[in-house]
Every structure is written in structure tokens, then in C-alpha cells.
């Protein structure tokens, strides 16, 4: 796995790592019997940085010879790793990246999280259903909001939300 275990996104990366480790313990457990699968986890810290994520992925592919990688929780590192994963025919599964670009990042790239477009449509539909006449347009400088909010603003007219 390639996750941000240090840096600004460490809380998200470490939570994902804990969940992945729990799933691996269950997969390797006695409940599956002698025909169960064996999962071996290798952990790399992307620090939430696209270049570090790419280096980590290259190590996992060339040195560790993995066929599947879980990572990253952020979109920028996931998108940076996508071409390398596709070129090497290694499955890359992001547990939380939401950029709409991931949908078309290649045949070996997957995510287990809705895209910003999907989330924005849901938020806009919720605003419409509740009959809210105005929405707050937040603008803090975060990693996520500049990506997610523009999609919401674009979806409002489509679902009949006031601007």
C-alpha cells in the first residue's frame, strides 16, 4: 500500500492503513481454512506527495514485484501513480481519492469512493429537496474544497438550486 502516513494527510492514511491491516488479518485467518487466500502487506509512506507516491509505487513494482497496490487516499498522488500502474499492469485501488479524473485514469485504476461530481450532485439535490434558497460559498484554502466546491456550484443550476 502507498498511503500518507506522515504529513498533513497522515490521519487519513493511517486510518486507511488500520482498516487494510484488519481486512488482511481476517483474510489470512483460520475461518477461511486451508484454501483461504494469503495477503501480504507492504507499506510505503507517500507523505501525500505525488512524487513520493510515484517513487514508492515504482519500488513496490520493481523490487517487491506486487500485482496490486492500495493507495493513495488523495487524488494528486493517485493520479500521479496511475500511468505507472497502467504501464506495468498493476491494479491500483484508491480507498478515498475523489477527483473525477480517476474515473478515466486507465483500465487498472479503481477507487472505492465516489467522485467529486457524484458528491456535488448529491449535495445540490439535497439543497433543492430541502428548499434552501441560499447556499454558503466556502472558500478556505484546503486540499479538498477547491476541487469539490466548483462541481457543487456547477450542479446547482442543473438541479434547480438557487445561485
MARDOFI-267932 format. One record per residue: residue in one letter; x, y, z of N, C-alpha, C in turn. Coordinates in steps of 0.02 Angstrom, whole numbers, plus 50000, padded with zeros to 5 digits. Example, Ala and Ser with C-alpha at 12.3 -4.5 7.8 and 13.67 -1.06 7.14 Angstrom:
BEGIN
a506604971650390506154977550390506604983550390;s506424988850354506844994750357506455000250394;
***
This chain:
BEGIN
x500424994150000500005000050000500445006250000;x500195011449969500525017949967500035022949996;x500175025350056499725029750092500115035250127;x499795041050139500135046350177500135044650252;x500675042050276500735040150347501045045650389;x501335050550355501595056550387501355062550346;x501415068450374501205074450339500485076350353;x500225081050314499555083950326498995078850321;x499075073650281498545068750270498645062350310;x499105062550358499275056450395498685053350431;x498235057350458497645054550493497245050150446;x497145052450384496765048550335497145042350314;x497785043150301498195037450280498255032050333;x498345034150395498405029250449497745025750463;x497185029350457496535026050464496435020850409;x496615022550348496555017750293497005011750305;x497615013050327498095007650341497815002950394;x497525005650448497245001550501496684997050473;x496254999850432495714995950402495964990550356;x496474992050316496764987250270497094981550309;x497444983250363497764978150404497244973550436;x496694976350458496164972350488495864967550436;x495744970050376495474965750322495974960150305;x496614961750305497124956650290497134951350344;x497074953350407497054948550462496464943750454;x495894946450436495304942250426495394937650365;x495694940250312495804936150252496294930450265;x496784931750307497284926650322497094922250381;x496514923450410496304919850471496084912650459;x496004908950513495824901950509495124900750483;x494694905750483494004904750460493964902750387;x494474904550349494474902850278494734895850264;x495024892750315495264885950307495884885450264;x496064879350246496694878350209496674881250138;x496074882450112496024885250044495964892850044;x496034895950102495994903150107496554906650070;x496454913050059496974916850024497474919450074;x498064920950050498574923750092498734930750067;x498664935650110498794942550092499414944950130;x499884947650092500494950450122500474957950110;x500564961750163500534969050158501234972050160;x501354976250112501964980350111501744987550115;x502054991450157501824998250171502355003250150;x502125008250112502555013850092502205020350110;x502585025250132502325031850151502385036650092;x501805038850067501815043750011501895050850036;x501775051950101501795058650131501275063250099;x500825060450059500335064550023500625068149963;x501235066449946501605069849892501605065449829;x501395068149772501365064149710502035061049691;x502585064749696503235061949676503455056349723;x503335057149787503495051949835503065045749823;x502425046849807501975041349791502225037449731;x502435040949679502695037649619503315033549635;x503775036349673504385032649693504205026349733;x503725027049778503505021449819503195015949776;x502775018049729502465013149684502985009649641;x503455013349615503985010249574504375005149613;x504515006549677504865001749719504444995449729;x503804996349744503374990549754503324986249691;x503314989449633503254985649571503914982349552;x504464986049553505094983349527505474978949577;x505454980849640505834977049690505404971649723;x504804973649745504374969049781503934964849736;x503884966749672503514962949622502774961949639;x502444967249663501734966849681501294966949619;x500684964349627500204964449572499614969149587;x499574971449648499024975849669499274980549723;x499064986849718499254991849768498634995649789;x498564996649853498035000949879498345007649896;x498075012849865498325019549879498155024249823;x498215029949833498285034149891497595036449914;x497545039649970496895042349991496765049149959;x497265052249932497185058749899497225057949823;x496905062449788496865061949715497525063249679;x497885068449699498505070149663499015064349663;x499155061249720499615055549718499335049649678;x498675048549683498375043049646498445044149572;x498295050149549498345051749478499075051449454;x499545053249496500245052849478500475045649470;x500195041149512500385034049508500045030349451;x499475032949428499075029349378499455027249315;x499835031549283500185029449222500675023649234;x501015023749291501495018449307501125011949320;x500575012249356500175006249370499905003349304;x499645007649262499375005249198499915002149154;x500475005549149501035003149108501274996249131;x501264995149196501514988849224500954983749237;x500334985549218499754981249226499664979149299;x499754983949343499664982949415499034986549436;x498594983049471497974986049494498134991149548;x497844997149541497915002449590497205004149614;x497085003049678496425004449708496495009849760;x496165015549748496175020949797495575020249843;x495695020449909495135019949955494775026549967;x495025032149941494695038449957494795044149907;x495175043249856495295048749808494645050149770;x494495056649760493845058449732493855062349667;x494435063749640494465067549578494095063949522;x493675067549484493335064449427493825061549376;x494435063949374494925061549326495115054249339;x495025051849400495205044949416494765040049378;x494155042049363493685037749328493965035449261;x494355039749229494635038049163495395037649164;x495675036049222496405035949229496715029649200;x496315024749181496595018749150496235012449173;x496355007149135495995000949149496214997349212;x496764999149242497004996049304496895000449365;x496545006049356496455010849410495725010649434;x495645009849500494985009349530494965013549593;x494355014949615494265018349679493655015649714;x493665016249780493115014049822492825020049858;x492725025349820492485031649848492145035449791;x491605038849803491275042549749491695048349724;x491595050049660491955055749632491645062249657;x492025067649650491775074249669491135075949631;x491095073749568490495075049529489885071849561;x489955065649583489405062049615489215065449681;x489715067049721489575070349785489245077149775;x489485080949725489215087549712488485087049690;x488325082049649487635081049627487195079649688;x487445075449732487065073749793486945079849837;x487465083949846487395089949886486895094749854;x486945095749789486485100249754485775097749758;x485675091349751485005088449756484725089249826;x485145088449877484945089349947484715096549958;x485095101349933484915108349941484245109649908;x484135106749850483495107649815482925104549854;x483015098349878482485094949914482295098549979;x482785101350012482655105050074482345111850062;x482375114150000482085120649984482515126450006;x483145125350017483585130850037483615135949980;x483565142149999483565147449948484255150249936;x484705149349984485385151949977485865146650002;x486455146649975486975142149999487595146250014;x487955144150064488585147350082489115144950033;x489495149550007490025147749961490685147949998;x490885142450030491505142350068492115142850023;x492625146050048493235146850008493875145750046;x493895141850099494535140850133495025137050087;x495645138450099496165135150059496325128250089;x495955123350068496085116550090496265112350029;x496485106350042496655101949987496015099949949;x495475098849985494875096049955494405101249925;x494255106549962493715111049943493795114149874;x494385116449853494425119349786494235114349731;x494265107949746494075102949696493325101649700;x493065100449760492365098449768491865104049760;x492015110049783491515115249780491345117549710;x491825118349665491635120449597491135115649564;x491205109149576490715104349549490025105649578;x490005107149644489365108649676489055114849644;x489455119949635489205126249606488955125049535;x489275120749497489055119149429488405115149430;x488315110849480487725106549482487095110149506;x487175115649542486585119049570486085120849517;x486275124049461485755125749412485425119649381;x485795114249374485525108149344484965105249387;x485035105549452484535102749497484035107949521;x484065113849495483575118949513483755122849576;x484365122349600484555126049660484695133349644;x484505137749688484645144949675485395146149679;x485605151249644486315153049645486445158649693;
***
